[in-house]
Amino acid sequence: GVEQIAAVEGDSSLAIYDSIISGHQDNALVVTAGSVVIERSRITNNSAIGIEMASAATVVITDTTVADNTLSGIHNSGALELSRSTLSGNQDSGLVNTSTGDATITNVTISGNVGQNSGGGVQNAGKIDLQYSTITDNTVAPEIEYGQPTVRPIMVGGVFNAAGGQFNVGSSIIAENRGVLVNDIAGDFVSSGGNLIGENVDSGGFSMAAIDDLVGTQEV
């Protein structure tokens, strides 16, 4: 079968409208450089990553679903603009944003994804600005896969912001995710206010008093 729908390189550009990209045996869309616009499409049920972006890539995605891929929904090392879209059911996090990745996310739902590492919904080591979005019902691989270790690894189901990562959150919901020891968020964040955070164990940046966030505490 066809392994990839497209590989975009150099100064090339590609526009994808009203399309279904499904059933490919490798990463469905690979953008090493150049720019891609995706609108009103579905990238689903592929056997690796839905969209892979290298550091020289720019991708703008609107009104699109990236779902049920065997690995990450989107693996970004470039410049990503994602709006009015859904990342769901992916099996190695909804979004992986690497140290060179710069992602702007607006009016997006990230739900039902499973992380093989910390951050079932989002893993970030670069820069993310998240606004008016919902991250919920994400989880991590079952603990039994780690042989029931004596020291349980801390793996957050929702959003993991690695040391050095920049993660700004405004008017968004991060709640009802399931992890190992930590459910919704791990790492430090910058809040622009108006967020609902289901559970905050020891992450920084959210405040009910100063910036009108609603923040829950760890269940016991």
N, C-alpha and C positions, 0 to 999 in steps of 0.2 A: 504494500500500500504506500501511499504518499506519506513521507515522514514529516514534512513541514509545509505549511501553507505559503510561507514566504520568508526570505532572509534579506533584510534591507541593509545595504552597506554604503560607504562613501557619502556623497552628497545627495543620495537618492531620497525620494519622498514617495509615500504610498498613502492612499486614502481607502478606507474600508467602510462601506455603508451597508446597512440592512443585510448583514451576512451571518452565516452560521459556520464556525470553524470547529470541527468536531472529529474525533476518532483518529487523530494522527498518532504515529508511533514514537514521536520525539517531541521536543518543544514545538508548540504549534506555530508561534510567531517569534522570530529572532530578529532583533534590531541591533546591529553592531554600531551603526552610525546613521546620520540622516534623520528624517522625521517621518512619523506615522500619525495619521488621524483615524480614529475608530469611532463610529457612531452607530447607535441602534443595532448592535450586533450581539451575538452569543459565542463565547469561546469556551467550549465545554467538552468534558469526557475525552481529553487527550492524555496520552500515556506518560507525559512528563510535565514540564512547566507550560502554563497557558501562554504567557508573554514574557520573554526574556529580553532585557534591555542592558546594553553595555554602556560604558561611561560617556560615549560620544553620541548617544541616542536621545532623541526627544519624542515622546509619545503623548498625545492628547486623546483621552478616552471619555466619551459622553454617552449616557443612556445605553449602557452595555452591561451584560452579565458575563462574568468570568467564573465558571463553576465546575466542580466535580472533576478537576484535573488531578492526576496521580501525584504530582509534586506541587510546587507553589502556584497560586493563581497568577501573580505577577512577581517577577524577580527583577528589581530595578537597581541599576548602577548609574543611571543617567538622570534625565529630567522628565518627570511624570506629572501630568495634570489629569486628575481623575474626578469626574463629577457625575451626579445623578446616575450612579451605577451600583452594581452589587457584586461582591466577592463572596462566594459561598461554596461549601462542600469540597474545598481543595484540601489535599492530604499532606501538605508540608507548608502550612500557613497560607492565609489569604494574600498577604503582601510581605515580601522580604525586601527591605530597603537597605542596601549595603552602605559602606562608609562614603562612597562617592555619590550615592543616590540623593536626589532632591525631589520630594514629592509634595504636591499640593492636592489635598483631598477635600471635596466639598459635596455635601448631600449624598453621601455614600453609605451603604449598609454592608458591613463585614460580619458575616454570621455563619455558624455551622462549619467552620474550618477546623482542621486538626493540625497541631504543630508537632513535628518530630523533635523539635527543640523548644526552648522557652519562647512563647509568643505564638499561640495558635491563630490569633487574628492577625497581628502585625508584629514583625521583628524589625527593629530599626537600629542601624549603626550610623546613619547619615543625618539627613535633615527632613523633617516632616511637619507640615502645617495642616492640621485636621480641624475642619469647621462643619457644624451642622450635620454631623454624621453619627451613626450608631454602630458600636462594636459589641456584639452580644452572642451568647451561645457558642462560643469557640472553646476548644479544649486542647489537651496535649495527649500524646500517645499514652496508652494505658501503662500504669506503673509496672505491670507484670512483665513488660518487654525489657525492663531493666533488672530482672531477676530478683525482685523484691529486696533491694539493697538495704543494708543496715542503716546507712545514712541516706535518707530519701533526698533526691535532687530537687532543688527549688525550680519549678517550671510553671510559669504563669500561663493561664489559658488565654487571656485577652491580649494585652499589649506589653511587649518587652522593649524597653529603650536601653540600649547598651551604653556603657561608659563612653563618653565622648559624643554620643548622639544628641541631636537637638530635636525636641518634640514639643511643638506648640499645639494646644488643644483649646477650642472655644465652642460653646453652645453645642456640646456633644454628649452622648451617652456611652459610657463604657461600663457594662454591668451584666450580671448573670452569665459570666464565663466560668469555666472550671479548669483548675490547674492542680499542681502538686504543691501543697503548702501555701501557694498564692494564687488567687483566682483571676482578678481583673487587671491589675497594673503592676509592673516592676520597673524600677529605674526612676530617674528624676525627669520632671516635666515642667513646662511653662504654661500656665493657664491664663487665657484671656477672659475667663469668667463664663458663668452660665452653664457649667457642666454638671452632669449627674454621674458620679463614680460609685459603683456598687460597693466596692470594698477596697480600702487602702490600708495596707499593712505597714509599710515604711517608706513609701515613695514621697518625694517632695514636689511642691509646686501647686497643689490644690488647697483652697482655703474657703471655708464656709463664711467666715467673718469678713475677710478683706475683698473678695472678688466674686461672692455670690455663687460659689459652687455648692452642690449637695454631695457630701462624701460619707459613705458608710464605713463601718469598721469591720474587722475580721470576725467571721462567725466562729463560735466556740461550741 
